Amino acid sequence: RQAWTWDRVVRGTHLRANCFSACAWDLYVKDGIVWREEQTDAYRRPDSPLPDYGPRGCQKGACYSSLMTAPDRLLYPMARVGERGSGRWKRISWDEALGRLADAIIDANEEGGPDTVVYDNGTSNVDIGPGSAGEMRLFTMLGATMLDGFGGTGDLAMGAVQTWGTSFVDGSSDDWTRADALVFWHCNPIQTRIPDAHFATEARYGGTTLVTVSPDYSPSAIHASLWVNPRPGTDAALALSVAREIVERGAIDERYVREQTDLAFLVKDDGRFLRESELERGGSDDVFYFFDEKEGRVVKAPGTRGRWSDSIDLGGARPALSGSYEVKTRAGLVRVRPAMELLRERLAQYTAESVTKVTGVGVATQRRLAQVFIEAERAIIYASWGSNKSYHADLLQRSLILISALRGHHGRTGAGVRFAAWYPFEGANALIPGASGTWLQRMLLRVVTPPPRMIEDGMAAATEQLGWTPSHLFLYVHGGLAGAQDRDALDAALARPAREYFAEAIERGWVRPRPAADRPPRVLVTSGVNPLRRWPLPQVVERVLWPKLHMIATVDFRMSASGAKSDLLLPAAGYYEKPGIKYALSLLPYVVVGEQAVAPLGESRSEWWIMTKLAEHIERRARARGVSGDLSSLHRRFTDGGRYGAGDDTKVIDDILRGSDITKGIGWDEARKAGAVRIRSSGRWGTTSGIGSSLEEGGTLSPSRVHVEAKRAWPTLTGRQQFYIDHPWFLEADEALPRYKPLPAAGGSGPILLTGGHNRWSIHAIWRAHPDLLRLQRGEPVMWMAPEDARRRRLADGDHVRVHNERGAFRVQVKVAPAMAPGVAIVYHAWEPYQFAGWRGNMEVVSSPYKPLHLVRDYGHLRNRVFMNGPIHVPRGVPVEIEGAEDASG
């Protein structure tokens, strides 16, 4: 019995794991060791008929106590003594490690400028506590280049940015239960949203129709009322077939479409919107028109970017959705039509019969899917980030949002399209210079709530002052990817080669490589991320970028493939060895925190401690070397004149909680005892928060109600959900309206499309080498393959194969699975390269070509704005060939 007694029980969570599901755990501590963890129901909510949130957790969280003591755990600072990747290391002191890194940063500043120091935290090592805030605070103060990982990980819904002016739109997962239809499109929450998946089951019990759209018979498809399996990359055609059916059957919500979309806006025969500047001398290019059926004349649309008011309330106007009109402009008479007329012509191309040829989805199934939306008074399309990761994903997302808008769903309870959104923490932003605006702006925000468009304008302006740059732009310029990406960015509709668009975007200043092409990066600091696992064509990046870097430092609690090829290893404390705040997504209306349960193993330290001490070493070394300027006062500024010390993690957390609207009035002591605290509000519109709604008391959170109910403009050029984009590049590419385009043959014309998805057994690569979880799989990387494709190649389950295209190759074990459609193979992501033969992982065949339209930055809401810029990582739908391999270890 004494074996089952504990010294204490501590509230904990998995602080910096990039997992959407923040889960509270009880940690059982004995003799200074976390012996086990157990889910705890810390989610108090007002009386409500809605399903509970607790308990929450998954098998990864249930075994972190063993992962933190696994063989790949980093315990001491170490320096490379052999060639990079040789595996030869020497244990050194923290003082020596930080001194070496400090000198390298000072050298880079002196020789090439501060932006030749590069910081990458991807998206897999982020929290809302002192860890991420400390890192971003330090590298912002240094003026370093910070790699924007949203586009670089494929976690940016560019189609949502194009249509809504933001990608960060989502609600709470209990809102699923209020939908008449719940459609999982390109996502697999039964496998990848384990703590929230029960809400889908609860919804089905309540009568909700559950649909899964995916090329494979996924775990989520098993639980669906309807499974639709289009060929990879053809989903936009399927969605437009549904939209066509909605329009043809007269099932559109015309009142919603007139007010909330730009489909009533008038378009000239040349494809451009009719603008005020064409009718009035000195008129604006950002004021647009519709034909008012009540007044029988063309009138200015309210709430567009060029109007003084951001209200889109139509008053008594009735914008026409059909017809053709003549308008007298300063240049003469022009003919105009509502964009809805052009949309009808576009949708006419997507007959069910023609879409069957493209997607493989039968006519009856298409119509059944359309019927789901037509019959549902409220339908949710949950697309999440799985919908982002193929070349023309933006066209799919625009098409999904179109379906929802035609039915008048988005912005209503239990309805709309969902991707992902975070709750904003102003207290964390306050620690990052420039992230929370000027002093005057912060004071005004205490008494005024600006509309979304004004906040977006402010964030775009602030972006120019910060050091963020899209990671794939950095790799294109400095990582050697330009050649392969230029060749693979294929689109028959484009009038010019892709590289000419890229060159023009740089020449116009739309994209600004950082550092500039003539100044190579010299220092790379990564925190908890694994770029050689995640980046496309890592074999090219390692060959081209690595020699330019005089110092590569890895901050992590475990040895990753990227860490193994760095110069310095700085051991971070594990999730149970430091206090913190798990980042908070809108799916869960609670903020989850974790206490420090045990002392850090070995000499590992919290990220806040590491950043504080690094700032101290940089300041000390700069002064010793006679370097003046910002570096010589870095530690003083970082600590705010001594306010924050290296061991002040909990003080920082307390300031973050008390300084954020969603936790206003709650301090660290109260939060740590509870483990999870219900949010006070959904917060303001923010950098990663475009929720635009309030949390109902005892109810759910449904996004975008500020636009639909309060009639505030969307942060787009037209102030509406914008389906028509009349930028010259979009017109040139025939993408002014949503359409279907085939995937490019990126890497060759192989007969199998290699795709992927988040896996069940790990959060990114963090748990990928966990011995217990490997025993529940096959113990090594596997590729799922259709029986027909395996037979054609005389392959059997368990065989090892060589997967290759013109860009590279890797070897992997085959899992023959009837759930797979012919012509498609899946490697679930995040296997470490060192788990493959020769350290050649599945990203070796992925060039991830850029889409030129994602480089546009001069069109209203399409502009430089942190966390909302391409290029986008597109690792899915890659053509490959598969052949038997006699020796997988060769």
N, C-alpha and C positions, 0 to 999 in steps of 0.2 A: 504493500500500500504506500510505503514511503516513496516509491518510484513515481507515484502519481500525485505528489504534492509539489507546490510551487512556492518560490520565494515571493513572487509578485506577478500580477497580470497587468499588462501595459496595452494601451490603445496603439495600434500601428496600422500602417498601410504601405503600399509599394510606391514610394514617393515619386521617383523620376522615371518609372516605366511608362513608355508611351502607349498607354492603354486607355481607351475611352471610358472605361468603367472604374470609377473611383469606389473602392470597397473598404469598409472598416473591418478590422480584425482585432481579436484579442490575442496578444502574444504572451505565452506562458514562459516565464524566466526562472531558471534555477541554476545556481552556481555560476552566474554571469553568462549563461548561454540561453538562447531562445530554443527551447526544446520542441515546441510545436506552435502552430497558429490555428485559430478557429474563427470562423465567421461570427460576427456579432450584429445584432439588430440595433443599430444606433440611429435609425432613421425615424425619429418621431415626427408625426404629421398630424394636422388637425383632423377631426372626425370627417371621414370621407368614404363614399361607396367605392372609390377607386382601389385597385389592387395595391398591396404594400410594396415598398422598395426593398425591404430586407427579408432574409439576409442576402448579401451580395458576395460574390467571390467566384473563383474558378480553381482548376487544378494547379495552375502556375503559382497563384498566391498561396495555395496550401502547402507548397514545398519550398518556398523561398528560404526557410530556415536552414535547409540543407544546401541550397544553391550558394548561400553566403559563405559556406565553408568548403565549397567544391574545389577540385584541383586547379581550376583556372582562376581562382581568386588572387588578386594582386594585394600583397601585404606590405611591400616596402618600395620606396623609390628606387628605380633602377635605370642604369644608363647602358646603352648599346656599346659593346666592345668589339664586335665583329661587323661584317657587312650587314646592311639593312636586310632583315629577314633571315639572318643566319641562326638566330636563336641564342646568340651569345650575349649575356647580360652580366652586369656587375651591380651589386647592391651599393647604393650610396646614401648619404644623409639627405634630409630635406633641405638643409642649408645649401649643400652642393647642387642639388637638383634645381632648386629655385634660382640659385645664382647663375647656373648655366643658361636656363631659360631667359632670365632677365637680361643677361649679356646678349643673347641672340636677338631679343626684341629691340634692345638699344642699338645694336649693330644694324638691324634692318631699318630702323627709323633714321639713322644717320646716313646710310648708304642709298636707300631708295625711297624713304618716306614711310609714314605710319601705316599707309594702306597696303604695304607689302607684308604686314603681319595679318594673318588670316585666322579667323575663329569659326569653327563649325560645331554646332550642337544638333544639326539635322533636325529631326523632330522626335528622336527616340530617347532623349535625356533631358526632359523639360519638366519643371514643376512651377508652382506659383510661390514658392518659398525662397529662402536665401540662396539656394543653389543657382537657379537660372538667373535670378535678379542680380546676384553677385557677379556672375560671369558676364552678363550683358552690361552691367555697370562698368566693370573694369575695361572691357574691350571697346566700349563706346568712349570712355575717357582716353583710351590710347589712340583713338582715331583709326582703329583697325578695320579691315574688311571683314564684315560678318556675313556669312553665307546664308541666304534666305532659303530655307529648306522646304517651304510649302510647295512651290513649283518643282523643286529639285527632288522631292520624294514622290511626286505625283499626287500630293494631297491638296491640290488646288483645283476647285471646280471652275475652270475658266469659262464654261458656258453660263454659269451663274453670274460671274463677274460681268460678262457681256450683256446679260439680260437684266440683272437686278442691281448691278453696281457693287455687289459684294458676293463673296463665296460663303460667308460664315452665317448660314441660316439653318436653324434647327429648333426643335422644341423638346419637351420632356418625353421620355419613353412611355409614361403612363397615358399620354395623349393618343397613343396607338389604339387604346381600348375604346376611344370615342369615335373612331372611324367606321364607316360602313364597309370600306374596302381598304386593305393594307397591302401595298405592292412593294415587295423587295426587288428592286431592279438593280442588278449588278452588285448585289451585296449578299452576305451569307451570315446573318446575325446569330443563327443557331450555333454556328461554329466560332464566330469572331466577336460576338457581343453576348457572351454567356450570361453575365449577371442581368442583362436586360431582356433576354430572349423570352422569359416567361410572360412578358407583357403581350407578346404575339400570341402565345397560347391562351392567355386570358381573353384576348380580343376574339379569338375563334370561339371560345366558350360562350361569349356574349353575342355571337351571330355575325361577326365581321368576316367578310370574304378575304382570305389570305392568298395572295398570288406571289409566285417567285418567277422572275425572268432571269435565266442564267443558261449558259451553253451546256453546263453539266448538271446531272441530277444530284444536286448538292444536299447537304443535311437540311438546309432551309427548304429546298424543294420537296423533300420527303413530307414535311408538315404542311404543305400548301394545299389549298383547294384547287388551284390551277397552276400548272407548271408550263412555262413557255420557254422554248430553248432555241433562240436564233443563233445563227453562226456568229462566231466572234467578230466584232467590228461592224455588224449590220443592224444593231439595235435602233439606230436613228431611223432607218427605213420602217421598222416595225412601229415605232412611236408615231411616225407621220401617217402611217396607215390608220392608226387609232384616231389621230386628229382628223383625218379625212372623213372617217365614219361619223365622228361627232358633228362635224360641220354639215355633212350631207343629210344627216337625220334631224337637223334643226335642233340639236341638243346643246347649243352654246348659250351661255348666260350673257346676253347682249348688254345688259346694263353694266355688268362687271367689265366686260371687254371694252366698252366705250370709255369707262372712267379709269380703269387700272392698267390698260395697255396702250401702246402706240399704234394699234391697228387701225384706228380712225384717222391717223395723221395722213396728210396729203402728200403724195409722191408724184414727181414729174415724170415725163416719159424718158428722161435721161437717167432715171433711177435715184435721183437725189430728192430729199425732202424739200418741200416749199418752205422758204425761210423769209423772215421779216426783212432781211437785208436786200431781198429781191423786189420787195414791194415798197419799201420806204428808204429814202436817203438817210444814211446813218443808222439803219436798222441792224438788229443783232442777227448773227448766224445761229444763235441758240434759242430763237423764238420760232415756233412752228404753228401749223394751222390745221384745222379740220373744217368740214362743211357742216354747219348747223342746220339740221332739217327743220327746226322750228322757225328760224329766222330766214331760211332760204338763202344763206350767204356764207362765205368763207370767214371764219373768225379765228382769233389767236387762241391757242390752247393754254389753259392756266397751268402754272406749276412747272413749266419747263425751265431749263437752266438760265435762260435769259430773262425770265420774269422776276419781278421784285418779290412776289409771294411764292412760298413753296406749297401752297394748297392746290390740290388737284381736283377739288370739288367743282363739278360742272355747273352748279346752280341749276338753272332751268334748261340748259343747252342739251341738244340731242345730236351728238356727232354721228354722221353718216358712216355706215360700214360698207356701203356699195355705191356704185354710180361713177360717172365721169363728168368733170366740170372744167370750164374754161376760166382762167384767172388772168387778169391784166397785171403784168409785172412791169417794172421799169424798162425791161428789154422787149416788151410786147406780150401778146397773148400766149399762154402756155396751157397745155391740158394736164390735169392732175386727177389722180384716183386715190381713194383710201388704201393704205397698205393692206387692209383686209382683202381687197380685190386681188392684189398680187399674191397674197397667201392662198386664196382659193385656187388660183392658177397653179401655184406650186404643189398644193396638196392633190390636185387632179392627177398628177403623175404617179401617185402612190396608191394605185388600185391594189386590192388584196391579191389579185392574180400576179401582178408584177412584183409585189413585195415577197410573195412566196418564192419566186425564182432567186431573189437576193438572199433572203433570210433562212429559207427552208421551213418556215412556219406556215402551216396550212391555212387556207382561206377561212375555214370554220373556226379555227383557233384564234385567228386575228379578230374575227367578229365577236367571238366570245369575250376576248380581252377588252375590246371596245365597249361591249355591253356592260362589263363590270363598272367602267367609269360612267357610262350613261345612266345606269340605275342607281349609282351611289350618290347620295346627297352630299356625303363627305368622304373623300378618298385621300389617303396619304401615299405618296411615292417616296419610299425611303431608298435613296440612291447612295448616300454616304460617299466614301472616297474610292470605293471600287469602281465607280463610274468615271473616274478621272484618267485612268492609266492606259488608254489607247489613243492613237494618233488623232482621231477626229472625235474625241470624247466631248468636246465643246458642242458639237452639232447634236449629239445625243442629249446633252443636258438642256440645251435650248428647246429641243423637241419635247422633253418631259415637262418642262415648265409651261410650254405651250398647251399641252393637254390639260394641265391643271387650271391654267388661265381661261381656256375656252369653257370649262365647266364652272368657272367662278369659285374654285375651291381654295386657292392659296390665300392665306391670311385669315383663315377661319379655323375655329376649334376642330380638332380631329381631321384636318385636311391640309393639303398642300404638298410641296416638294421639300425634302429635307436632305441636307448634306452634313454639316457639322458646325457647331458654334460653341464658343467658350463664354463663360461669365467673365466680365472684366474685373480686374483687380487694380484699382487706381493706386492702392498702397504699394504694389509692386512696381508699377510704372513710375512712381515718384522717385524710385531709387535709380532709374535709368535716365541719364541726362538727355533731355530733348523729347522723351517719350510721353510726357504729360503736359506739354505745352509750356507757354511762358507763365510767369507768376500771375500776371493779370488774367490770363485765360483760366488758370486754376481757381482764382478768386471768383470769376464770373460763373464758373460751373457749380459753385456752391449755391447759387440762387437762381440759375437759369438752366433749362434743359434745351440745348440747341437741337434743331431737327437733324435727321440723319445726313442730309446732303451737306450741311454746314460742317458737321464733324468730319465727314469724308474729305472735304476740301482742306480742313486743317491737318488731317493725317497725311494727305498727299504733299502738302507744303513741308511738313516736318520730315518726310522721307528724304528730301533733298539734303537735310542736315545730318542724317544718320548714315551709318556705314554699311547698311544692308545692300547686298547685291544678289541677284538670282544665282544659285549655285551652278546651274547649267550654262549660264552666260560665262561665268568664271572658267568652267571646264572647256568651253568652246574656245576661249581666247588663250588660256594658259595650260589646259590639260591635254591638248592634242586631239580633241574630238572633232575639230572643224571639218577635217577631210571626210570622215565617215558620215557625219551628220549632214554635211552638204550633199553628199551623194544619195543619202537615204531619205531626205526630205522631198518626197516625190508626190506631186499633185498635178494631174493632167490638166486641171482647170486653170493653173497659174500660167501667166503669159511669159514669165521669166524664170530662170533657174533660182532655186531657193537662196543660194549664196548672195545673189544680187539684192534680194530683199534684206538680208542680214546686213550687208554692207551699207545699204541705204539707211537702215534703222540706226546704225552707228553714226553715219555721217550727219543725219538729222538731229542727233543727240537724244533720240528716243531711248536707246539703251546705252548705258555708260559703263563699259568694262572697268572693274575695280579690282586690282590696280590696272592702270592702262597697259595696253599690249606691249609697250616698249619698256615696261618696268616689271620684271618677273617677281612673283611672290617669293619670300625668303623664309618665313616662319609659318608653320601650320600648327594650331592648337585645336585638338578635338576633345570634346567632353562627352563621353558615354556613347559616341556614335561610331560607326564602322564604315567609313567611306569606301574602302576597297571591297566591301561586301555589297554596298548599296549603289555606288556610282556605275553608270554604263561603261562598258569596255574598260574594266579596271586594269587589264593588261596594258592598254595604251596609256592610261593615266599614270600608272606606275613607271612606265618607260619615259614619258615626257615631263610630267609634273614633278615627280619625286626628285630627280637630279637638281631641279631649280631650288629646292627647299634646303636651306642650310640647317634647319632645325624642325623636327616633327615631334611634338609632345602630345602624349595621350593621357587624358584624365579619365579614369574608369575604375570600377571595382573588380573587373575581370579582364583576362587577357583575350582580346579579340584578334582577328586576322589583321586588322589595321594596326592595332597596338604592337603586334609582332614585327611589323615593318616600320616602326617609328624609332626615334632616337632616345626619347625619355619616356618612362612610365611613371605617372604620378598616381598613387593608389587612393581612390576615393572611398569614403565610408559607405557601407551597405545601407539599404533602405531602413533596416531596424537599428542602425547604429548612429542615427542623427535625427533631429526633429525636422519637420517640414510640413508643407501643404501640398497635397495632390492636386494637380490642375483640375479645374472644374468645368465640365461640359454641361450643356443644357439638358442632356438626357436625364441627369440626376439633380434635383433641386436642393442639393446639400453640398456643403464644403467639407471634405474629408481631410483630417490631419493625422499625423503620426508622431508619437513621442519617440525619444531615444530610449530603446529598451535595454541595450547593452553597450559596452564600450567598443569603439572601432577595433577590428582585428589588426594585429600587427601594428604598423605605423600609418595605417590609412587615416585619412582626415576628411571632414566635410568639404564640399566644394567652396562654401563661404570661407572657411579657414584657408584653403589653398589660394583663393583669389586675394584675400587680404594679405597673406604672407608674400605672394608674388608681387603685389603692389609695393610692399615694403622693400623687397629686394631690388625692384626696378628703381625706386627712388634712391635707395642707398648707393647702388652701383652707378646711377647717372651722376650723382653728386661726386662720387669718387673719381669718375672719369672726366669730370669737368663739363658734363652735358647740362646745359641750362634749359629753361622752358618747362613745358608741362610735365615731362618725365621726372624732373627734380622735385616736383611737389605732388606726385601721383598718390602716394600713400596718405598724405594729409587730406587730399580731396576725396579719396575713396572712403576713408573712415569718417568723413564729414567733421574734420578737425578733432578726431578722437572720440566721436560719439559712438561709433561702432568698432568693436575690437574683433580679433580673429575668432574668439570664442563666443561671440554674441549672436549665435543663430536664433535663439528664442526671442531676443530683443528685436531682431529684424522681423521675425514672424509676427510678433505682437503689433509692430508698427504697420505691417501689411494688412493684417486683419482689421485693425481699428481705422485704417485709412481708406478702406474700400467700402463702397455703398452696399454691396451684397452681404457684408458681415459687419455693418456699422454697429458699434456698441459691444461687439464681442472681442475679447482679448484672448491671448494664448492660453491662459490658465483655464478659462471656461471651455475653450475649444478642445484642449487636450484631454480633459476629463470626459467630454461627451464622445469624442472620436469623430462625430459628424454633426454639423449644425445646419439647420434649415436656413436657406438664404433669406435675407430680409427683403430683397427685391431682385429682379433679373438684371439690374444695372443699366448703365447707359450704353448706347451704341459705342463700339470701340474697335480696336485694331483687329481683333479676331472675334468680334461679337456684332453680328447684324441681326440679332433676334427681333428687336423692335416690338416687343410685347411685354406685358406685365404678367407675373405669375398669379393665377387665380387663387384666392384664399380657399384652401382645401381642394383646389382643382388642379388643372394641368397648365402647361405652358405651350402655347401655339404661336409660331413666329409670324411676323409681318403685319400684325394688326394695326400698328401705327400708320400704315399706308391705307389699309382697307377700311378701318373704322374711323381713324382720326384724319384721313385724307391728306397725310403729309406726303410730299413727293418722294419717289424712289430716288436714290442717289445716282441717277443716270442722266444722260444728256437730255432726254425727253421728259424726265420726271416720272416715267411710267416703267412698267415691265417692258423692256424694249426688245421687240422681236425683229425689228427692221433696223439694220446698221448700214448707213449709206456712206461709210468711209470708202475712199477709192480702192483700197486694197481688198475690202470685202466684196465690193462690186466686181472687181477684177477676178476674184476667186469664185464668184457666183455663190457667195455666202451671206448676202445681205439678209436673206431669210434662212431659217433652218432648212437643211437638206441632208440627204445621205451621200457620203462619199466612201469609196472602198479604201481599205487600209493600204498604205504604200508597201511595196516589196522591200522592206528595210532589211538589208543583209542578204538579199537574193530572193529567189522564187521557190524556196522549199515548199513541199506539199503539205507540211504539218504546221499549224499555227501554235506556237508555244505561248502559253499564257500563265497566269499565276493567281495568287490570292493569299490573304492572311491565313496562317495555319492555326490549328487547334492547340498545338503543344508548346507554343512559345509566344512571347511578346517580342516581335522582331527577332534578333539573334540572341537575346539575353538568356533564354532557357534552352537554346538549341542543342547545347552539349550536355544538358542535365542527364545524368545516368538513368535515373528513375523514369523520366519521361521518354528517353530513347528506347527503353525496354517496352514501352507501350506502342512504339512504332516499329520500324525495321532497323533502327540503330544507325542509319546512314541516310544520305539524301536519296529521295526516290522521285520518279516522274510517273504520273498517272497517264495511262494510254488506253485508247479504245481497243477492244479485242480484234476488230477488223484490221486496224492498222498494224497490230502486233502480228497477226497471222500472215499478212501480206509480206512482212519482213522476216518471217520465221522466228519470231521472238516469243519467249515464254515468260510467265510471271517470275520475277526474281533475276532475270538475265540482266547483265550490264550492257549498256549501249553507249555509243558515241553520238552526241547531238551536235550538229554543226551547221554553219552557214558561211557566207563570205567574210564575216567579221571575226569568227572564232569558233571554239569548240569546247565541250566539257563531257565528262563521262558520269553516268548515273545509273542506278538500279531502276528497272522498270516495274511498275505496279499495273498489271493489266486489270482494268476496271470497267465493267459494263455501264457505269454511270457516265462514262466519257463518250462524247459524240465522235464519229470518225472525222479525221482531219484536225483534231485538237489534242494537245497534250498540256498537262499542268505540272509545274514544279512550284509547290507552295513555298512562299518566300522565306528568306532569312537563314537558310543554311549557311554556316560559316564556310568561306573558301577552303579553309584547311580540312574540312570534312570531305572534300572532293579529291579525286586523284590529281596529284600534281598541283594542288591548291588552285585549280581552275574551276571556278563556280559558274552557275548558270547565267550570270550577267556578262560573261565573255562573248555571248552571241547578240547582246542587246546594245544597239548604237543609240537608241532613244533620240531619233531625229526631231528637230524643232519644227514647229508649225509657224511659218512666217507671220500669220495674222496675230499670233500671240506677242509679237514685237511692237504692235501699234501702241503709241503712247501720246497721240495728239488729238484724241477724239473724246471730248467730254469726260466720261467716267473711265475710258481706256487711257490710262496715264501711269506715271511712276507713282506707285503706292506700295509701301512695304507689305509683304505677305500676299500680294495680289498680282504678281507679274510673272510672265513666262520667261524663258522656255519651260515646258512641263516635261517631267520624266514620264516616258511612255513605254514601259517594259512588257506590255501585253499585246498579243497578236503578232508575234515575231515569226516570220517564215523560217523553218529549219528542216533539215533532213535527219533521219534517225537510222542508225545502222548498228548491227551487233558489234560488240567489242570483246575480243577474246580475253584481254587482260585489263580489267578496270583500274588496276594500280599502275599501269604503264604510262 
